[in-house]
Amino acid sequence: MLLGVACALAGCGASGRDEVQAKVQQFAQAVAGREPATLCQQILAPALVDHLTAAGISCQDAMTTFVDSVDDPTLSVARIRVKGKTASAVVLTGARGQRASLESLELIETPHGWRLASLASPT
């Protein structure tokens, strides 16, 4: 029983596409829940966090600014492509007072699972 639970939490048996879908949904939930620590520790790729700190801002501060910039965010996944250890997700994003837009998220597979390698960029 415990092995089954641990396997389910770790994504055993899940396809790369399913794992990417789950990470994108976790990203959406963390933004909606205003959880900068979750974004920095569980969602963003280490290289992206390093890029932020090299620019002189802590990940926590950058993500706090990011989540505070949107009210009632929404995100719908339109397409996911997985190629080896990289993936992309085309998503429709929106927030109260902002125009909906089609964006692309890039992800990489790390020893800790799939992580966002970049924040949304217009498609």
C-alpha positions as CSV (number, residue, x, y, z in Angstrom):
1,M,0.0,0.0,0.0
2,L,2.7,2.5,1.0
3,L,4.7,1.7,-2.2
4,G,1.6,2.4,-4.3
5,V,1.1,5.8,-2.6
6,A,4.8,6.7,-3.0
7,C,4.7,5.6,-6.6
8,A,1.6,7.7,-7.3
9,L,3.1,10.8,-5.7
10,A,6.4,10.3,-7.6
11,G,4.6,9.8,-10.9
12,C,5.5,6.2,-11.4
13,G,3.9,4.8,-14.5
14,A,2.7,8.3,-15.6
15,S,3.7,9.4,-19.1
16,G,5.9,12.4,-19.7
17,R,2.9,14.2,-21.1
18,D,0.9,13.5,-17.9
19,E,3.8,14.6,-15.7
20,V,4.1,17.9,-17.7
21,Q,0.3,18.4,-17.5
22,A,0.5,18.0,-13.7
23,K,3.4,20.4,-13.4
24,V,1.6,23.1,-15.5
25,Q,-1.5,22.6,-13.3
26,Q,0.6,22.9,-10.2
27,F,2.0,26.2,-11.6
28,A,-1.5,27.5,-12.2
29,Q,-2.6,26.6,-8.7
30,A,0.5,28.1,-7.1
31,V,0.0,31.4,-9.0
32,A,-3.8,31.5,-8.1
33,G,-3.0,30.6,-4.5
34,R,-0.2,33.3,-4.4
35,E,2.4,30.8,-3.3
36,P,5.8,32.2,-4.3
37,A,7.7,29.6,-2.2
38,T,6.0,26.7,-4.0
39,L,6.9,28.3,-7.3
40,C,10.6,28.7,-6.3
41,Q,11.0,25.3,-4.6
42,Q,8.8,22.9,-6.6
43,I,8.0,24.4,-10.0
44,L,10.8,26.6,-11.5
45,A,13.9,24.9,-12.9
46,P,17.1,25.5,-10.9
47,A,18.6,27.4,-13.9
48,L,15.7,29.8,-14.0
49,V,16.0,30.4,-10.2
50,D,19.8,31.0,-10.8
51,H,19.0,33.5,-13.6
52,L,16.8,35.5,-11.3
53,T,19.4,35.6,-8.5
54,A,22.2,36.5,-10.9
55,A,20.0,39.5,-11.9
56,G,20.1,40.6,-8.3
57,I,16.6,39.6,-7.2
58,S,15.7,36.6,-5.0
59,C,13.3,34.1,-6.5
60,Q,10.9,34.7,-3.7
61,D,10.8,38.4,-4.3
62,A,10.4,37.9,-8.1
63,M,7.6,35.4,-7.7
64,T,5.9,37.6,-5.1
65,T,5.8,40.4,-7.6
66,F,4.6,38.0,-10.3
67,V,1.7,36.6,-8.3
68,D,0.7,40.0,-7.0
69,S,0.4,41.3,-10.6
70,V,-2.6,39.1,-11.5
71,D,-6.0,38.8,-10.0
72,D,-8.1,35.6,-10.5
73,P,-5.7,34.0,-13.0
74,T,-6.9,31.2,-15.3
75,L,-4.8,28.8,-17.3
76,S,-6.1,26.2,-19.8
77,V,-3.7,23.8,-21.5
78,A,-4.2,23.6,-25.3
79,R,-1.3,21.4,-26.3
80,I,1.7,19.6,-24.7
81,R,4.7,18.3,-26.6
82,V,7.4,16.2,-25.0
83,K,10.7,15.5,-26.7
84,G,13.2,13.7,-24.5
85,K,14.0,15.8,-21.5
86,T,12.3,19.0,-22.8
87,A,8.7,19.8,-23.2
88,S,6.5,22.7,-24.2
89,A,2.9,23.5,-23.3
90,V,0.8,26.0,-25.2
91,V,-1.7,27.5,-22.7
92,L,-4.4,30.1,-22.8
93,T,-3.9,32.4,-19.8
94,G,-6.1,35.2,-18.4
95,A,-6.8,37.2,-15.3
96,R,-9.3,39.8,-14.2
97,G,-8.7,43.1,-16.0
98,Q,-6.3,41.5,-18.5
99,R,-6.8,40.2,-22.0
100,A,-6.6,36.5,-22.5
101,S,-3.5,35.4,-24.4
102,L,-2.0,32.3,-25.9
103,E,1.4,31.5,-24.3
104,S,4.1,28.9,-24.4
105,L,5.7,27.4,-21.4
106,E,9.0,25.6,-21.7
107,L,9.9,22.8,-19.3
108,I,12.9,20.5,-18.6
109,E,13.1,17.2,-16.9
110,T,15.3,17.5,-13.8
111,P,16.3,14.9,-11.1
112,H,13.3,16.3,-9.2
113,G,10.8,15.9,-12.0
114,W,9.6,18.4,-14.7
115,R,10.3,22.1,-14.0
116,L,9.5,25.3,-15.8
117,A,12.5,26.5,-17.7
118,S,10.9,29.7,-18.7
119,L,7.8,31.7,-17.8
120,A,5.1,32.2,-20.4
121,S,6.1,33.8,-23.7
122,P,3.6,34.7,-26.4
123,T,3.1,32.2,-29.2
